[in-house]
Amino acid sequence: MVGHKVRELREERRMSQTELAERADISRVTVNRVENGHLVPSATTVVQLAGALDVDPGELFAVPLEDSEAVARQMSIPRIREWLVSKDVSLLIMSEGRFVETIVKIDDPDEIQELHSQITDEREKVEESLYSTQVRKRLFPSAQSRSRDLGALRREISQEHKQKERALFSYSRYLFEEGKAEGFLSRGEVPPYVLEQTRKAREKVLREALIGA
């Protein structure tokens, strides 16, 4: 998500990756890896990129309008959409753009943890309900395409969950590096090099805060 926004803003300003790298005081390779989604930028890098692009750091967590407003095919079908609304899974069906706008306003790491728990619970609730034969017949009246469409819906739900989980993980790490949290969310064990990079970024931010105090 951050990479998409960095590329969008850079191209709007007719800047090359080299120009952006120079303004942000980072390498062009770093800019390229961030834009292509091969590197999750540290909080320090996010701040540097935001400064070079003349935007607030939180804006880099936004997504392109065409992506944020896109609705998955199965989830956009009225009867399926109505069923999802009835299941009270507001985070899962929220557009990515609105979801990002919601989380970047949060400074409390406990609230980020609660959102992660909530969206995971929502996914599990929907997946459990889809095991019901009655629900399947209601959502997919055509017996011929039921299995195929059910599989497509499950993939869409899984993708929605993963995209929003990644956004929460990225923002949680940002709060940690900014010294606003004592830890950050992650899926499984964090690779040592990522942990070391994150700790160094946090130490730099806290050191600068102490010097400026």
N, C-alpha and C positions, 0 to 999 in steps of 0.2 A: 504493500500500500504506500509506504513512504517513497519507494522508488518510483512508482507511477506519478506521484505528485511532484517529485523533484524534476523528473523529465518534462512533465507538462509545464511547470513554471519556467524551467530553463528555456524550453523552446518558445514559450510566449515572449520571453525577453531576448530571443534570438542570440542566445549565448551558446558557445560550444562547450563540450565537457571540459576542455582545457581551461577555458576562461572561468568557468564556475569553480574548478579546482583551485585556480590561482586566487580567486576572491575569497574562497572558503579556507584557504591555507591547508589543503589536503591534496592527495595525489589524484591524477586523472583516473588511474586504475580504480581507486576507491569510489569515485563518482560513477564510473561505469558499472562496477559491481553492485552498488546501491540501486541504480536505476534498473538493472536487469534482475533484481531480486536475489542476487547471489550473496549479499551481505546485509545483515541487519545492523544499521548504523547505531553507534553508541549515542548517548545523550549529548556528549560534547560535539560529535559530528553533526547531529541534528541541528544543534544551535548554530554551528558554523555554516551549515548549508542554508539555514533559514536567514541568517544575517546576510549571506552573499546574495540571496534571492529577495531580500528586503520583505520578509513575511514573518509572522509570529511562528515559533516552533510548532505549536499545535496544529497549524494549517498543513504541515507536511504529513499529518496522519489522516488527512482527508483523502477521498478517492475521486477519480474523474466522474463527472455527472452521469455519463452514459453507463458507467459500471455501477454506481451507487443506486441508480434508478431502475436498473435492469431487474426483471422478475423472472425467476426460473419458469420454464414452460409448464410443468405439472402444477407447481405451486400457484400459478396464475389462473388456473381453471376455477371458475366461481364456486362450484360445489366443494372443491378441495380447499380453496381459500377460506370459505365459510366454516368448514370443519376445523381447520387449523385455528381460526379465531375462537371457535367454541372450546378448544382445548386450552385456551389461556396461555399461549406461548408467544407473548408479545416480542420478546427479544429475538427469537428464532425467525420470525417473519418480518422483523423490522428491516428496512432498507439499509444497506451497508453505509451509505452516506449519513443517515440519521443516527446509526449506531456509533459511528466514529465521532460525530458531533456531541453525542451524549458522554462518551468516555473521556474526551479531552477536557471536559469541564470538571473532572473529578481529581482531587488532590489526595484523597484518603485511600491508601492501599487496601484497607479492609473492604471498601466499597467495590474496588476492582475484583477482589477475591469473591465477594458476594455475587457480582455479576457473572463471573465465570461459573460459579456453582449453579446459579439460576439457569443459565443457558444450557449447561450440561444436563440439568434435570429436565428442562423442556425437551431436549432432543430425546432423552431416554423415555419420556412420557409418550411422545409421538411414536417412537419406534415400537414400544410395547403395545400401543393401541392398534398398530398396523398388523399385528398378529391375529387380530379378530377377523374371522371369516365374514361376519356381518359388516364390519367396517370396510373391508376390501370390496365387497359387492356394492356397497353404497357409493364408494368413491370411484370405482371402476366397473360400471355396468356391463361393459363388453367383456364376455368371458374369453374371447379370442385374444384380446390385447391386455388382459388384466395383469398377467405375470410381468409382461414387459413394462407396462406403465407403473406398476408398483415398484419395480426395480429402479426406474427412472426417478420416481419420487423419493425413494430412499437415498439415492445418490445426491439429489438436490439438497435434501435435508442435511446430509453429511457434509456437503460442501459449504452450506450456510454456516454450520457449526464451526467448521475448520477456519473459515475466513474470519469469523468474529473472534474465535479463540486466538488466532494469530494477532489480531488487533489488540486484544487484551494483554497478550504476552509482551508485545512491543511496547505498549504504554506502561505496563508494570515495570519493565526494565528501565524505561525512561525515568520513572519516578524514583527507582532505586539509585540510578546514577546521579540524579539531582539531589540526593540526600534526603528525600521525602519518605523513604521506606527502608526497612531493615532487610528486605529480601525482595525477590521478584518471582513471578509465576513462570513456569516452564513445563514442557511436556517431557517427563522422564529426566534422566541425568543430564546436566549441562556439560558440554565438552569442556575440558580444562582450559583450552585456549580462549574460548568464549568467556568463561568465568574470569579468567585473568584479565582479559580486555575490559570486561565490565567493571571489575574492581579498580583497575587503573583509572578508568574514566570517572568513577565515583570519587576516588581519592583526589583527582585533579580538580573536580568541581568543589569539593569540600575545602581543599587547600586554598583555592582562589577566594572562596567565601571568607575564610579566616583572615587572609591577607587584606581583603577589602573591608573587613569589619573595623 
